[in-house]
Amino acid sequence: MKSAEEELQHQIEMGLVNEPTEDARAYQRVFDALKKEPDFHVSLPFADRILAVIEKKEEQRDYWWMAAGIFLTVIALIVSLVLTSPHWTAGVFTFLSGYPGLVVFGIAFILLLHWVDKKVIRKQIRSL
């Protein structure tokens, strides 16, 4: 069931109002105002400024999350050191003394992958 205002609005939209009342004239003024384009124009760099503000807020939030992660990692390290009471020795790395070639190969391979990433892969990504 439609109210009287909805019925009046529908009649004005269809152009069926013969005798305009005060309410009909008010609705007509509103509809006329809505048909006009606004005189408000934003400057061209407006969107860029809005995006810069949003990106700055996101960057600040990222820094807070990173700081919280570092803080919690340090707390976890302290707790694990206290609970396990480690005995510091270099003996844990004695197995590497039997594989000097493997260690040199590993370091050289990592450096080669880093060089390939910088010179080849990132260059192709930038050209896209």
Beta strands, then each sheet from edge to edge (+ up, - down):
end
